[in-house]
Amino acid sequence: MSFEVTAMTDRIDVLVVGAGPAGLALACDLQRRGVRLRVIDAADHSFEGSRAKGIQPRTQEVLDDLGILAEIQSHSSLYPLLGAHVGPLTVPWMMIRHRKPTEDVPHPNTLLVAQHDTDAAIKRRLEQLGGTVEYRTRLSSYEQHADGVVATVEGPAGIVRISARFLVGADGGGSTVRRTAGIDFIGDTDESDRMIVADVTLTGLPRNRWHIWPRSNGRFMALCPLPDGNKFQLMLKLCPDEKADLGQEAVNRLVQEFTGSKLHVAQVHWASVWRPNIRLAQRYRSGNVFLVGDAAHVHPPTGGQGLNTGVQDAYNLGWKLGQVLAGAPDDLLDTYEAERQPIAARVLGLSSDIYARMSSRPLAAAKRGDEERQLALNYRGGPLAADSGEESRNVVAGDRAPNARYLDTNGRPAQLFDTFRGAHFTLIAAGEPAVSALKHISWPSTGAALKTVEVPEKDAAGVRRIYGITNPAQILVRPDGYVAYVAQDDWTGALSKCSELMLPPTRRDT
């Protein structure tokens, strides 16, 4: 393919490189904030495989806020029981306990959904918001300047130079953005440990179980029924010297040899060879360049953490980029790495431990608990929640803001998640005099807006119970659904402290 050089394009706010889940989620968040952006991807089209297939409860809350969850739910199912094939027996095994929705956690269960359906749903939402993805468009290079980045991209329009205030690398484990920035990708790749991951159509296997075949020599195979069709996701660990042939006949032979059954792989729809490439970027920011998703951290496929962590990276970064573009201090962008990198390190450890146990204790490794759901991950003690304290059982700064039901000032039933939905901050005032103090709020005219919620004293029981407050209080919730502060006195002082880093200056008429 040959390209002709064209002139510099108009300056934009953000160039997003990579249209996987993290890049698309970031683009949706920026698009709804009115940020001028472009999204490019070197591939010919969107991803077509199942790869990452677990959507954790916290990510569902993010997707709900972005207006995507209902469509993803329509292509999903809950995780089935495992069926462990041990000799002639199939032993049922509970991998993930199904939970009932509660007031504070309305989406308690991990969803099983093929990644191509997740990607497609987020992409459709981006298009609804007025955005688009430029496929077959590759980042060749970029130069950083004090006030932004100039990127050179190659695509159907030729060779184009794009001037952007910020550049975000969402371009996967081999990220051009990260390598150009000179950011080390710390970790290990084990070339001797390989696993086939593929989407297959096969006969001879019921779809009511996630079937696994553990082996004492460290090998295993699993076939998970994918929702919304008749495909299974195959995961088959190879011997160190075994050939990785991804053709239909070879995959069929491997499956039959492994199971000793009459299973027949009729079609391989998508396949790849996965190697343990477990790495974490040393930095998430280099000047005006940022990393999200697999460009910042790559995980084993066990535990359903990689896609979820990447989407939440995007959700954390999006509102901060929007605020700084609107005039908030640039230092706000440093909090992205400070908040997200420790989360990725912790999640990498969890995923790696699960993967390590797959060889020696595959049934035990298949068990999933609360940590994988990511609801308890928090930013306590970070730069935006330095005074939150580590031991408090109450909801404090840096915690996920839970849902709660209440009656509004007109006596109508309402819930906080409906109020949080959107690109704004939310200030909850529960009881007097916190409600009366709302009239003294001064909020900037630029950047994310402020939505206030008045919860009368007699109707504040749910909010008090779930948030752990005993006195009238104001609770500021960030646009990404985390608590900025809980103030039970000095409402003005709490907001003033928050304003120093999170908000553009407030303009007052003279």
C-alpha positions in Angstrom: 0.0 0.0 0.0 1.4 3.4 -0.9 0.5 6.7 0.6 0.7 10.3 -0.3 1.6 13.0 2.1 -1.2 15.4 2.9 -1.2 18.7 4.9 -1.4 19.0 8.6 -5.0 18.4 9.9 -6.8 20.8 12.2 -5.7 20.7 15.9 -7.8 18.4 18.1 -7.9 17.8 21.8 -7.2 14.1 22.1 -5.9 11.4 19.6 -6.8 7.9 20.8 -4.6 5.2 19.3 -6.4 1.8 19.4 -10.0 0.8 19.3 -10.2 -2.1 21.7 -12.5 -1.9 24.8 -10.3 0.6 26.7 -9.8 3.0 23.7 -13.5 2.8 22.8 -14.7 3.4 26.3 -12.4 6.4 26.6 -13.6 7.8 23.3 -17.3 7.5 24.5 -16.5 9.3 27.7 -14.6 12.1 25.9 -17.2 12.4 23.2 -20.0 13.0 25.6 -17.9 15.8 27.2 -17.7 17.6 23.9 -13.9 16.9 23.5 -12.6 17.1 20.0 -11.0 13.7 19.3 -10.0 11.1 16.7 -9.8 7.4 17.2 -7.5 5.4 14.9 -6.8 1.7 14.7 -4.3 -0.2 12.4 -6.6 -3.2 12.0 -8.9 -3.5 9.0 -12.0 -3.9 11.3 -13.0 -4.5 14.9 -11.8 -7.5 16.8 -13.7 -10.7 15.9 -12.8 -13.2 18.7 -14.1 -14.0 22.2 -10.8 -13.5 24.0 -11.8 -11.5 27.1 -15.2 -12.8 28.0 -16.0 -11.7 31.6 -17.6 -8.4 32.4 -17.2 -7.8 36.2 -19.8 -5.9 38.3 -17.8 -2.7 38.6 -17.2 -2.6 34.9 -21.0 -3.1 34.4 -21.5 0.1 36.5 -19.1 1.9 34.2 -20.9 0.7 31.1 -24.3 1.5 32.6 -23.1 5.1 33.1 -21.9 5.2 29.4 -25.3 4.0 28.2 -24.0 0.6 27.0 -24.9 -2.0 29.6 -28.4 -2.9 28.3 -27.0 -3.9 24.9 -24.2 -5.9 26.4 -26.7 -7.7 28.7 -28.7 -8.7 25.6 -25.6 -10.7 24.3 -24.6 -12.2 27.6 -25.4 -14.9 30.2 -24.4 -15.7 33.7 -21.4 -18.0 34.1 -22.6 -21.7 34.0 -21.5 -24.4 36.4 -18.2 -26.1 35.6 -18.3 -29.7 34.5 -14.9 -31.3 35.5 -14.2 -34.4 33.4 -12.4 -36.8 35.6 -12.2 -40.2 33.9 -15.7 -41.3 32.9 -17.3 -38.9 35.4 -18.4 -35.3 35.0 -18.2 -33.6 38.3 -20.3 -30.3 38.7 -18.2 -27.5 40.3 -19.3 -24.0 41.2 -16.9 -21.4 39.7 -18.8 -18.2 40.4 -21.6 -18.0 43.0 -24.6 -16.2 41.6 -25.8 -13.4 43.8 -29.1 -11.5 44.1 -29.1 -7.8 43.4 -29.1 -5.5 46.4 -29.8 -1.9 46.9 -26.1 -0.9 46.9 -25.0 -3.4 44.3 -27.7 -3.7 41.6 -25.3 -5.6 39.2 -23.7 -8.3 41.4 -22.8 -11.0 38.9 -20.1 -11.4 36.4 -21.5 -11.5 32.8 -20.2 -14.0 30.3 -20.0 -12.2 26.9 -17.6 -12.6 24.0 -15.3 -9.7 23.6 -16.3 -9.0 20.0 -19.9 -8.3 21.3 -18.5 -6.0 24.0 -16.4 -4.1 21.5 -19.3 -3.8 19.0 -21.6 -2.5 21.7 -19.1 0.2 22.8 -18.4 1.1 19.2 -22.1 1.6 18.4 -22.5 3.8 21.5 -19.6 5.9 20.2 -21.3 6.3 16.9 -24.5 7.3 18.6 -22.6 10.0 20.4 -21.3 11.3 17.1 -17.8 9.6 17.1 -16.2 7.2 14.7 -13.2 4.8 14.4 -10.7 5.3 11.6 -9.6 1.7 10.7 -6.6 0.9 8.6 -4.9 3.9 10.1 -1.6 3.4 11.8 0.4 5.6 14.1 3.9 5.9 12.5 5.5 8.3 14.9 4.9 11.3 17.1 6.7 14.3 18.5 6.0 15.9 21.9 6.0 19.6 22.4 5.3 21.7 25.4 1.7 22.3 24.4 0.8 19.0 22.8 1.8 16.2 20.4 2.2 16.1 16.6 1.5 12.6 15.3 2.1 11.1 11.9 -0.4 8.5 10.8 -0.8 6.4 7.7 -4.2 5.4 6.4 -6.6 5.5 3.4 -6.2 9.3 3.3 -2.4 9.1 2.9 0.2 10.2 5.4 -1.3 12.8 7.7 0.1 14.9 10.6 -2.3 15.4 13.5 -1.8 18.0 16.1 -3.4 17.1 19.4 -3.3 18.4 22.9 -3.0 14.9 24.3 -2.2 11.4 22.9 -3.6 8.2 24.5 -2.1 4.8 23.7 -4.7 2.1 23.8 -2.8 0.1 21.3 -2.2 -3.1 23.1 0.8 -5.0 24.6 3.0 -4.1 21.7 2.1 -0.4 22.0 3.8 2.0 19.6 2.8 4.8 21.8 4.5 3.3 24.8 7.7 2.3 23.0 8.0 5.7 21.4 7.6 7.3 24.8 10.5 5.2 26.1 8.4 3.7 28.9 9.7 0.3 30.2 7.2 -2.6 30.2 8.4 -4.5 33.2 7.6 -8.2 33.5 8.2 -11.6 31.9 7.2 -13.5 28.7 7.4 -17.3 28.9 7.8 -18.6 25.4 7.8 -22.2 26.6 4.3 -21.9 28.1 1.7 -21.7 25.3 -2.0 -22.1 25.1 -4.4 -22.2 22.1 -7.4 -19.8 22.6 -10.0 -20.2 19.9 -13.7 -19.8 19.1 -15.0 -23.1 17.7 -18.2 -24.8 16.6 -18.2 -28.4 17.8 -20.6 -31.3 18.2 -21.0 -33.9 21.0 -20.9 -31.6 24.0 -23.8 -30.1 26.0 -23.9 -26.3 26.4 -25.1 -26.3 30.0 -21.6 -26.5 31.5 -18.2 -24.9 31.2 -16.3 -28.1 30.5 -12.7 -28.6 31.8 -10.3 -31.6 31.5 -7.6 -31.3 34.1 -4.5 -33.3 33.8 -1.9 -34.3 36.4 1.0 -33.3 34.2 0.1 -29.6 34.2 -1.9 -29.6 31.0 -5.6 -28.8 30.8 -8.3 -28.0 28.3 -11.5 -26.1 28.7 -14.5 -25.5 26.5 -16.8 -22.6 27.6 -20.2 -22.2 25.8 -20.4 -18.7 24.5 -23.8 -16.9 24.7 -25.8 -15.6 21.8 -25.0 -18.5 19.4 -23.6 -22.0 19.2 -19.8 -21.4 19.7 -17.5 -22.5 22.4 -14.3 -20.8 23.5 -11.5 -23.3 23.6 -8.5 -23.0 25.9 -5.9 -25.8 25.5 -2.5 -25.7 27.1 0.2 -27.1 24.9 3.3 -29.1 25.8 6.5 -27.1 25.5 7.6 -28.8 22.2 4.1 -29.3 20.8 3.2 -27.7 17.4 0.7 -24.8 17.6 -1.3 -25.5 14.5 -4.5 -23.4 14.4 -6.2 -25.1 11.4 -9.5 -26.9 11.9 -8.1 -30.4 11.4 -5.3 -29.9 13.8 -7.5 -28.3 16.5 -10.0 -31.1 16.0 -7.3 -33.7 16.4 -5.9 -32.1 19.6 -9.4 -31.9 21.2 -10.1 -35.5 20.4 -6.7 -36.7 21.6 -7.0 -34.7 24.8 -10.5 -35.9 25.7 -10.5 -39.4 24.2 -14.1 -38.6 23.2 -16.2 -38.3 20.0 -16.2 -34.5 20.1 -15.8 -33.0 16.6 -14.6 -29.5 15.9 -16.5 -28.5 12.8 -15.2 -25.0 12.4 -12.6 -22.7 13.9 -13.9 -19.1 13.7 -10.9 -17.3 15.4 -7.8 -18.6 17.0 -4.5 -17.4 18.5 -1.6 -18.8 20.6 -1.3 -17.1 24.0 1.9 -17.0 26.0 2.2 -15.7 29.6 3.2 -12.1 28.9 2.7 -10.5 32.3 3.9 -6.9 32.3 3.2 -3.5 33.8 4.2 -0.1 32.4 6.7 1.7 34.6 4.9 4.9 34.0 1.4 5.7 32.7 2.2 9.3 31.6 5.0 10.9 29.6 4.3 14.6 29.2 1.1 14.8 27.1 1.1 11.1 26.4 -0.9 8.5 28.4 -1.4 4.7 28.4 -4.6 2.8 29.0 -5.5 -0.9 28.9 -3.1 -3.5 27.5 -0.7 -0.7 26.6 -0.2 -0.2 30.3 -0.6 -3.8 31.6 -1.1 -7.2 30.2 -2.7 -10.1 32.1 -3.1 -13.8 31.9 -6.6 -14.7 30.6 -7.5 -16.2 34.0 -9.8 -14.3 36.4 -11.4 -12.0 33.8 -9.4 -8.9 34.8 -7.6 -7.5 31.8 -10.5 -6.0 29.8 -12.1 -4.8 33.0 -9.0 -3.1 34.3 -8.5 -1.4 30.9 -12.1 0.0 30.7 -11.7 1.4 34.2 -8.4 3.0 33.3 -10.3 4.8 30.6 -13.1 5.8 32.9 -10.6 7.3 35.4 -8.6 9.2 32.7 -11.5 10.5 30.6 -13.0 13.0 33.1 -9.6 14.2 34.1 -8.6 15.0 30.5 -11.9 16.8 30.1 -11.4 18.8 33.2 -7.8 19.9 32.3 -8.9 20.8 28.8 -11.5 23.0 30.5 -8.9 24.7 32.7 -8.3 22.5 35.7 -4.7 22.2 36.9 -2.5 19.9 34.8 -1.5 18.2 38.0 -4.9 16.5 38.0 -3.6 14.2 35.2 -0.8 13.0 37.4 -3.4 11.4 39.6 -4.3 9.0 36.8 -1.1 7.0 37.3 -1.2 7.4 41.0 -4.7 5.9 41.2 -4.6 3.3 38.5 -1.1 1.8 38.5 -1.4 0.3 42.0 -4.8 -1.2 41.0 -3.2 -2.8 37.9 -0.3 -4.2 40.0 -2.7 -5.8 42.4 -4.9 -7.2 39.7 -1.9 -8.6 37.8 -0.9 -10.4 40.9 -4.4 -11.9 41.3 -4.5 -13.0 37.6 -1.0 -14.4 37.7 -1.7 -16.5 40.8 -4.9 -17.9 39.3 -3.0 -18.9 36.1 -0.1 -20.5 38.1 -2.6 -22.7 39.9 -4.3 -23.8 36.7 -1.5 -26.3 36.1 -1.3 -27.8 39.6 -4.8 -27.3 41.0 -7.1 -26.5 38.1 -10.4 -26.9 40.0 -9.2 -24.7 42.9 -7.9 -22.1 40.4 -11.3 -22.0 38.7 -13.0 -20.7 41.9 -13.8 -17.0 41.8 -14.6 -14.7 44.7 -15.3 -11.1 45.6 -11.9 -9.7 44.6 -12.4 -10.5 41.0 -15.6 -8.5 40.9 -13.6 -5.3 41.5 -16.2 -3.6 43.6 -13.9 -3.1 46.6 -11.0 -1.6 44.6 -10.5 2.0 45.9 -8.3 5.0 45.8 -8.0 5.6 49.5 -4.8 7.3 50.5 -4.2 8.5 47.0 -3.7 12.1 45.8 -7.4 12.8 45.6 -8.3 11.1 48.8 -5.2 11.5 51.1 -7.3 12.0 54.3 -9.6 9.1 53.7 -8.1 6.7 56.2 -7.4 3.0 55.6 -9.5 1.3 58.3 -12.9 3.1 58.1 -15.9 0.9 57.4 -17.9 3.8 56.2 -17.8 5.1 52.7 -15.0 7.6 52.5 -13.1 9.6 49.9 -11.6 7.2 47.3 -14.3 4.5 47.7 -16.7 3.4 45.0 -20.0 5.4 45.5 -22.6 2.7 46.1 -26.2 2.9 44.9 -29.0 3.8 47.4 -32.7 4.5 47.2 -34.3 7.6 48.6 -37.4 9.8 48.1 -36.8 13.1 46.4 -38.1 16.5 47.5 -41.4 15.7 45.7 -41.8 12.4 47.6 -41.0 10.3 44.5 -38.8 7.1 44.7 -35.3 7.6 43.2 -31.9 6.0 43.3 -28.4 7.4 43.2 -27.2 5.4 40.2 -29.8 7.1 38.0 -28.5 10.5 39.3 -24.8 9.6 38.8 -25.4 8.6 35.1 -23.7 11.3 32.9 -20.6 13.3 32.6 -21.1 15.4 35.7 -20.1 15.5 39.4 -22.9 14.7 41.9 -23.3 16.4 45.2 -25.6 14.6 47.6 -27.0 16.5 50.5 -28.6 14.3 53.2 -30.6 16.0 55.9 -30.7 19.6 57.2 -28.6 21.8 57.3 -26.7 20.0 54.5 -29.6 20.6 52.1 -29.9 24.3 52.9 -26.2 24.8 52.4 -26.5 23.8 48.7 -27.7 27.3 47.8 -24.2 28.6 48.7 -22.4 26.3 46.3 -20.2 28.1 43.7 -19.3 25.9 40.7 -17.2 26.7 37.6 -19.0 27.5 34.3 -16.6 25.3 32.4 -15.7 21.6 32.7 -18.0 18.9 34.2 -21.3 20.3 35.5 -22.6 19.7 39.0 -25.9 17.9 39.7 -27.2 18.2 43.3 -29.4 15.7 45.1 -31.5 16.8 48.0 -32.5 14.0 50.4 -34.8 15.3 53.1 -34.1 14.2 56.7 -37.1 11.9 56.9 -36.1 10.1 53.6 -32.4 9.8 54.2 -32.3 6.4 56.0 -31.1 4.4 53.0 -28.3 6.9 52.2 -27.3 7.1 55.8 -27.2 3.3 56.2 -25.3 2.5 53.0 -22.8 5.4 53.3 -22.4 5.0 57.0 -23.2 8.6 58.0 -24.8 9.5 61.2 -25.2 13.3 60.9 -26.3 15.6 58.1 -23.7 15.3 55.3 -22.7 16.4 51.9 -21.1 13.7 49.7 -19.4 14.7 46.4 -19.2 12.0 43.8 -16.7 12.3 41.0 -17.7 11.7 37.4 -16.2 8.2 37.5 -18.4 7.1 40.4 -15.9 7.4 43.2 -16.3 9.6 46.3 -14.4 12.9 46.3 -15.3 13.7 50.0 -17.8 13.1 52.7 -18.4 16.3 54.7 -20.5 16.4 57.9 -19.6 20.0 58.6 -17.7 22.8 56.9 -19.4 22.2 53.5 -17.7 25.2 51.9 -14.2 24.2 53.1 -14.6 20.7 51.8 -15.6 21.9 48.3 -12.8 24.5 48.3 -10.2 21.9 49.0 -11.6 19.7 46.2 -11.6 22.6 43.8 -7.9 23.2 44.1 -7.0 20.1 41.9 -10.2 18.8 40.3 -12.0 21.9 39.0 -11.3 24.8 36.6 -11.2 28.3 38.3 -14.6 29.7 39.3 -15.2 32.9 37.4 -17.0 35.6 39.4 -18.6 38.7 38.0 -16.9 41.9 39.0 
